[in-house]
Amino acid sequence: MAAIAFAILVILFAIPLLKLGRVLEEVRLAVRDIGHESVPILTEMQGTVRATNEELSRLSVVTADLAKVSQHATVVSENAANMATLFSATLGGPMVKTAAFTYGIRKAIRGEGRSGKTARRKK
């Protein structure tokens, strides 16, 4: 009787162990498939990273060139501002004086006095 009970107990434990064996076999196959499929993905990712690094190096060159152009534009802008200041200081005052002088001459030729009325227009 003890032998029959032991045999039934072994059969009851054997069924879950067989199922566990199938599950472990499926896990082993899944891990193997993941290993085989991940190698091409990793190879492709490595190529993508290389291409990205090359583009980043090109971008750094462009950024450096852009910084140089920006510096040159700043210098040109400063030179233009200095030239405008020089022009204003050198010619601005005399031009205003010349304009005021010619305005006064025109006013005197027309005969306008300080009141702003013309002497010739009286009829």
C-alpha positions in Angstrom: 0.0 0.0 0.0 2.8 2.4 0.8 4.4 1.6 -2.6 1.2 2.5 -4.4 0.9 5.8 -2.5 4.5 6.5 -3.3 3.9 5.8 -7.0 0.9 8.1 -7.1 2.9 10.8 -5.3 5.7 10.4 -7.9 3.2 10.7 -10.8 1.6 13.8 -9.2 5.0 15.4 -8.9 6.1 14.2 -12.4 3.4 16.1 -14.2 4.3 19.6 -12.9 8.0 18.8 -13.4 7.4 17.8 -17.1 5.4 21.0 -17.6 8.2 23.0 -16.0 10.7 21.2 -18.3 8.6 22.4 -21.4 8.5 25.9 -20.0 12.3 25.9 -19.5 12.8 24.6 -23.0 10.6 27.4 -24.4 12.6 29.9 -22.4 15.8 28.5 -23.7 14.5 28.8 -27.3 13.3 32.3 -26.7 16.7 33.3 -25.3 18.5 31.7 -28.3 16.2 33.5 -30.8 16.7 36.8 -29.0 20.5 36.3 -29.2 20.3 35.5 -32.9 18.0 38.5 -33.6 19.9 41.0 -31.4 23.2 40.6 -33.2 22.0 42.2 -36.5 20.1 44.9 -34.5 23.2 45.7 -32.5 25.3 45.8 -35.7 22.8 48.2 -37.3 22.8 50.3 -34.2 26.6 50.5 -34.3 26.5 51.7 -37.9 23.9 54.3 -36.9 26.0 55.5 -34.1 29.0 55.8 -36.4 27.0 57.8 -38.9 25.6 60.0 -36.2 29.1 60.7 -34.9 30.3 61.6 -38.4 27.4 64.0 -38.8 28.1 65.5 -35.4 31.7 66.1 -36.4 30.6 67.8 -39.6 28.1 69.9 -37.6 30.9 71.0 -35.2 32.9 72.2 -38.2 29.9 74.1 -39.5 29.3 75.6 -36.1 32.9 76.7 -35.9 32.7 78.3 -39.3 29.5 80.0 -38.2 31.2 81.3 -35.1 34.0 82.8 -37.3 31.4 84.4 -39.7 29.6 85.8 -36.7 32.8 87.3 -35.4 33.6 88.8 -38.8 30.0 90.2 -38.9 30.5 91.8 -35.5 33.8 93.4 -36.7 32.1 94.8 -39.8 29.2 96.1 -37.7 31.5 97.8 -35.3 33.5 99.3 -38.2 30.3 100.6 -39.8 29.2 102.1 -36.5 32.6 103.7 -36.1 32.4 105.1 -39.7 29.0 106.5 -39.0 30.3 108.2 -35.8 33.3 109.6 -37.7 31.1 110.9 -40.5 28.7 112.4 -38.0 31.5 114.1 -36.1 33.4 115.2 -39.1 30.8 116.3 -41.6 27.6 116.5 -39.5 28.3 119.8 -37.8 29.5 121.6 -40.9 26.6 120.2 -43.0 24.1 121.5 -40.4 25.8 124.9 -40.4 25.9 125.0 -44.2 22.2 124.1 -44.4 21.4 126.8 -41.9 23.5 129.3 -43.8 21.8 128.5 -47.2 18.4 128.7 -45.5 19.3 132.1 -44.2 20.6 133.2 -47.6 17.4 132.0 -49.3 15.3 133.8 -46.8 17.3 137.0 -47.3 17.0 136.7 -51.1 13.3 136.3 -50.9 13.1 139.3 -48.7 11.5 137.7 -45.7 12.1 139.5 -42.5 12.0 138.2 -38.9 8.2 138.4 -38.9 8.1 135.8 -41.8 6.1 138.1 -44.1 7.5 138.8 -47.6 8.1 142.4 -48.7 7.6 141.7 -52.4 4.1 140.3 -52.2 2.4 143.5 -51.2 0.2 144.6 -54.1 
